[in-house]
Amino acid sequence: MKEEAMVRAGSSVSQVGAGPLAPFTQELRLVLEGSGYRPFTIAGHLREVERLGCWMEERQVLASDLTYERLAEYRAGICQVK
């Protein structure tokens, strides 16, 4: 069963899939809020983290295995899709 973390963005609440990056999403949200980011922008960043987490799950990449090279591989795949 896929766990979900609830993320409050202003008055609306969106769900962010757990995945390998779930332990970091709450802290990221708090850092972005504390830095003055608006709720819509925060939600966009958290959606991108969720996409990265899905990509990591498909390739069985743990958060501890995430390197600059892996991130470049992820970003290259996004650019090919667009």
VODO-745508 format. One line per field, with one value per residue: chain; residue in three letters; residue number from 1; x, y, z of N, C-alpha, C, CB in turn. Coordinates in steps of 0.2 Angstrom, whole numbers. Glycine has a CB too. Example, Ala and Ser with C-alpha at 12.3 -4.5 7.8 and 13.67 -1.06 7.14 Angstrom:
BEGIN
cadena	c(A A)
residuo	c(Ala Ser)
num	c(1 2)
n.xx	c(66 64)
n.yy	c(-28 -11)
n.zz	c(39 35)
ca.xx	c(62 68)
ca.yy	c(-22 -5)
ca.zz	c(39 36)
c.xx	c(66 64)
c.yy	c(-16 0)
c.zz	c(39 39)
cb.xx	c(57 70)
cb.yy	c(-22 -3)
cb.zz	c(45 29)
***
This chain:
BEGIN
cadena	c(A A A A A A A A A A A A A A A A A A A A A A A A A A A A A A A A A A A A A A A A A A A A A A A A A A A A A A A A A A A A A A A A A A A A A A A A A A A A A A A A A A)
residuo	c(Met Lys Glu Glu Ala Met Val Arg Ala Gly Ser Ser Val Ser Gln Val Gly Ala Gly Pro Leu Ala Pro Phe Thr Gln Glu Leu Arg Leu Val Leu Glu Gly Ser Gly Tyr Arg Pro Phe Thr Ile Ala Gly His Leu Arg Glu Val Glu Arg Leu Gly Cys Trp Met Glu Glu Arg Gln Val Leu Ala Ser Asp Leu Thr Tyr Glu Arg Leu Ala Glu Tyr Arg Ala Gly Ile Cys Gln Val Lys)
num	c(1 2 3 4 5 6 7 8 9 10 11 12 13 14 15 16 17 18 19 20 21 22 23 24 25 26 27 28 29 30 31 32 33 34 35 36 37 38 39 40 41 42 43 44 45 46 47 48 49 50 51 52 53 54 55 56 57 58 59 60 61 62 63 64 65 66 67 68 69 70 71 72 73 74 75 76 77 78 79 80 81 82)
n.xx	c(4 3 10 4 8 2 1 0 -5 -7 -24 -28 -26 -15 -10 5 14 22 35 53 58 49 52 58 50 41 50 56 45 42 54 54 42 46 56 48 41 27 11 7 19 26 19 21 35 35 27 36 46 39 38 51 53 45 51 63 59 55 67 73 81 88 86 98 106 106 113 123 125 114 104 106 103 89 84 88 79 67 68 68 55 47)
n.yy	c(-6 11 24 40 57 71 87 104 118 133 137 126 108 96 80 71 58 45 37 36 48 53 55 68 77 85 93 100 107 115 123 130 137 145 152 161 157 156 147 141 139 132 120 116 113 102 93 90 84 73 67 64 55 44 41 36 25 17 14 8 16 21 35 37 34 43 53 67 63 54 62 70 61 59 72 73 63 70 81 75 71 82)
n.zz	c(0 -5 4 9 11 19 13 17 8 9 10 4 3 -3 -9 -7 -14 -5 -7 -9 -5 4 18 17 12 21 28 18 13 25 25 13 15 26 19 12 1 -10 -8 -20 -27 -18 -19 -32 -32 -23 -30 -40 -33 -29 -42 -45 -35 -39 -51 -45 -38 -48 -54 -43 -34 -20 -8 -2 -12 -21 -33 -41 -54 -55 -54 -65 -75 -72 -75 -89 -94 -92 -100 -113 -114 -115)
ca.xx	c(0 7 8 4 9 -3 4 -5 -2 -12 -30 -29 -22 -14 -7 11 16 27 41 59 59 44 55 61 45 38 55 56 39 44 60 51 37 50 59 44 38 20 9 7 26 28 15 25 41 33 25 43 49 35 40 58 52 42 57 68 56 55 74 75 86 87 88 105 110 104 120 122 124 107 99 107 99 82 83 89 73 62 69 66 48 44)
ca.yy	c(0 17 29 47 63 77 94 110 123 139 134 119 102 91 74 70 51 44 35 36 55 55 58 74 82 89 98 104 112 120 127 134 142 149 156 166 155 156 140 138 138 126 114 114 110 96 89 88 79 67 64 61 49 39 39 33 19 13 11 5 20 24 42 38 33 49 57 72 59 51 68 72 56 60 78 71 60 75 85 71 70 88)
ca.zz	c(0 -5 10 7 16 18 13 17 4 10 12 0 5 -8 -7 -10 -13 0 -10 -6 -3 9 24 17 10 26 30 12 14 30 23 8 18 30 15 9 -5 -10 -8 -26 -29 -14 -21 -38 -30 -20 -36 -44 -28 -30 -49 -44 -31 -43 -55 -41 -36 -55 -55 -37 -32 -13 -7 0 -18 -26 -34 -46 -60 -55 -55 -72 -79 -72 -79 -96 -96 -92 -106 -119 -114 -116)
c.xx	c(4 5 8 5 5 1 0 -1 -8 -18 -32 -24 -21 -10 0 13 22 34 47 61 54 47 57 56 42 44 56 51 40 49 57 46 41 54 55 40 31 17 9 14 28 25 19 31 40 31 32 46 46 37 47 57 50 47 62 65 56 62 77 81 84 89 95 110 109 111 118 121 117 102 100 103 92 80 83 82 67 62 67 59 45 45)
c.yy	c(6 22 36 52 68 83 99 115 129 136 128 114 98 85 73 62 50 43 36 43 57 58 65 80 87 95 102 109 117 125 132 139 147 154 161 163 154 149 137 135 132 120 111 110 103 91 86 83 73 63 61 55 43 36 35 26 14 10 8 9 23 31 42 36 38 53 62 68 56 57 70 67 57 66 77 68 65 79 81 71 76 90)
c.zz	c(0 0 6 13 14 18 12 13 5 13 9 3 -1 -5 -11 -9 -9 -4 -6 -3 2 15 24 14 15 28 24 12 19 28 18 11 22 26 11 3 -4 -10 -14 -29 -25 -17 -28 -36 -27 -25 -39 -39 -29 -37 -48 -40 -35 -48 -51 -39 -42 -56 -48 -34 -25 -13 -5 -7 -23 -27 -39 -53 -61 -57 -62 -77 -78 -76 -86 -98 -97 -99 -113 -120 -116 -123)
cb.xx	c(-5 6 14 -3 17 -9 9 -6 -1 -13 -36 -29 -25 -9 -11 17 17 26 42 65 59 40 60 66 39 36 62 56 32 45 66 47 32 55 63 47 41 17 2 4 30 26 8 26 45 28 21 47 49 28 40 63 48 36 61 69 48 53 78 77 87 90 84 107 108 98 125 128 129 105 101 114 101 81 88 95 72 62 76 69 45 47)
cb.yy	c(0 20 29 48 65 77 94 112 121 142 139 120 98 95 68 74 48 38 39 34 60 49 54 74 78 86 94 100 108 117 123 130 138 145 152 172 148 160 141 143 144 127 115 120 114 97 92 94 82 68 69 66 50 42 45 36 20 17 17 -2 26 20 45 32 26 53 52 76 53 47 74 72 49 62 83 67 55 79 87 64 68 94)
cb.zz	c(6 -12 15 3 16 23 7 24 -3 4 11 -7 11 -14 -7 -8 -20 4 -16 -10 -9 10 27 11 7 32 31 6 15 36 20 2 23 34 10 8 -7 -15 -5 -31 -28 -7 -23 -42 -24 -14 -41 -45 -21 -30 -54 -41 -25 -47 -58 -34 -34 -61 -57 -37 -37 -8 -1 5 -21 -24 -36 -46 -60 -49 -50 -74 -76 -64 -77 -97 -91 -86 -107 -118 -107 -112)
***
